[in-house]
Amino acid sequence: MSTAPHRASVPPKGLHVATVAHDGLLWDAYLDFDDDPRRPASFRARLRFDVAGAAGAMRSARTTVIIIEDSYEGAVTKARAMDDRSLTALLRSALPDGE
Protein backbone atom coordinates (compact mmCIF):
# COMPACT_ATOMS: atom_id res chain seq x y z
CA MET A 1 0.00 0.00 0.00
CA SER A 2 1.42 3.37 -1.01
CA THR A 3 1.61 6.28 1.38
CA ALA A 4 1.81 8.78 -1.49
CA PRO A 5 -0.17 11.92 -0.96
CA HIS A 6 -3.28 12.27 -3.04
CA ARG A 7 -2.94 14.91 -5.74
CA ALA A 8 -4.93 17.34 -3.57
CA SER A 9 -2.31 17.09 -0.79
CA VAL A 10 0.74 17.82 -2.97
CA PRO A 11 2.44 20.94 -1.53
CA PRO A 12 0.98 23.95 -3.40
CA LYS A 13 4.03 26.18 -2.99
CA GLY A 14 6.65 23.58 -3.76
CA LEU A 15 8.73 21.11 -1.86
CA HIS A 16 12.26 22.25 -0.91
CA VAL A 17 14.76 19.80 -2.41
CA ALA A 18 18.16 21.53 -2.19
CA THR A 19 20.16 24.70 -1.78
CA VAL A 20 22.90 25.55 -4.29
CA ALA A 21 25.40 28.38 -4.70
CA HIS A 22 25.61 30.34 -7.93
CA ASP A 23 27.20 33.68 -8.76
CA GLY A 24 27.77 34.58 -5.10
CA LEU A 25 24.20 33.83 -4.02
CA LEU A 26 22.47 30.89 -2.37
CA TRP A 27 19.45 29.58 -4.25
CA ASP A 28 16.76 27.32 -2.79
CA ALA A 29 15.44 24.73 -5.24
CA TYR A 30 11.79 23.73 -4.98
CA LEU A 31 9.83 21.03 -6.75
CA ASP A 32 6.59 22.50 -8.13
CA PHE A 33 3.94 20.09 -9.41
CA ASP A 34 1.75 20.78 -12.45
CA ASP A 35 -1.48 18.99 -13.27
CA ASP A 36 -1.91 17.53 -16.74
CA PRO A 37 -5.57 16.72 -17.42
CA ARG A 38 -4.49 14.42 -20.26
CA ARG A 39 -2.41 12.32 -17.84
CA PRO A 40 -4.15 12.49 -14.45
CA ALA A 41 -2.20 9.53 -13.06
CA SER A 42 1.22 11.13 -13.60
CA PHE A 43 3.14 13.49 -11.35
CA ARG A 44 4.71 16.23 -13.48
CA ALA A 45 7.07 18.73 -11.88
CA ARG A 46 9.41 21.60 -12.62
CA LEU A 47 12.20 23.07 -10.53
CA ARG A 48 11.86 26.60 -9.18
CA PHE A 49 14.89 28.45 -7.83
CA ASP A 50 14.50 31.35 -5.38
CA VAL A 51 17.31 33.41 -3.89
CA ALA A 52 17.62 32.18 -0.31
CA GLY A 53 16.55 34.71 2.28
CA ALA A 54 15.82 37.34 -0.36
CA ALA A 55 14.27 40.39 1.25
CA GLY A 56 12.72 42.97 -1.01
CA ALA A 57 13.01 42.16 -4.70
CA MET A 58 12.38 38.46 -5.22
CA ARG A 59 14.63 36.77 -7.73
CA SER A 60 13.29 33.55 -9.08
CA ALA A 61 13.82 31.24 -12.05
CA ARG A 62 12.11 28.03 -13.08
CA THR A 63 12.51 25.23 -15.55
CA THR A 64 9.88 23.73 -17.76
CA VAL A 65 8.39 20.42 -16.62
CA ILE A 66 11.40 18.10 -16.46
CA ILE A 67 10.21 15.38 -14.11
CA ILE A 68 7.37 13.03 -15.02
CA GLU A 69 6.80 10.05 -12.75
CA ASP A 70 4.01 7.63 -11.88
CA SER A 71 4.15 8.52 -8.18
CA TYR A 72 4.76 11.49 -5.93
CA GLU A 73 7.60 9.61 -4.22
CA GLY A 74 9.22 8.86 -7.58
CA ALA A 75 9.17 12.53 -8.55
CA VAL A 76 10.62 13.63 -5.20
CA THR A 77 13.29 10.93 -5.31
CA LYS A 78 14.34 11.95 -8.82
CA ALA A 79 14.61 15.63 -7.83
CA ARG A 80 16.56 14.90 -4.65
CA ALA A 81 18.94 12.62 -6.57
CA MET A 82 20.20 15.55 -8.65
CA ASP A 83 23.64 16.70 -7.57
CA ASP A 84 24.67 20.33 -7.06
CA ARG A 85 26.33 20.53 -10.49
CA SER A 86 23.14 19.41 -12.24
CA LEU A 87 20.97 21.78 -10.22
CA THR A 88 23.33 24.71 -10.83
CA ALA A 89 23.33 23.97 -14.57
CA LEU A 90 19.52 23.92 -14.57
CA LEU A 91 19.48 27.20 -12.65
CA ARG A 92 21.89 28.84 -15.12
CA SER A 93 19.78 27.67 -18.05
CA ALA A 94 16.61 29.10 -16.44
CA LEU A 95 18.06 32.53 -15.67
CA PRO A 96 17.62 35.34 -18.20
CA ASP A 97 20.67 36.16 -20.32
CA GLY A 98 23.16 38.37 -18.53
CA GLU A 99 22.46 37.13 -15.00
Secondary structure, 3 states (H helix, E strand, C coil): CCCCCCHHHCCCCCEEEEEEEECCEEEEEEEEEECCCCCCCCEEEEEEEEECCCCCCCCEEECCCCEEECCHHHHHHHHHCCCHHHHHHHHHHHCCCCC
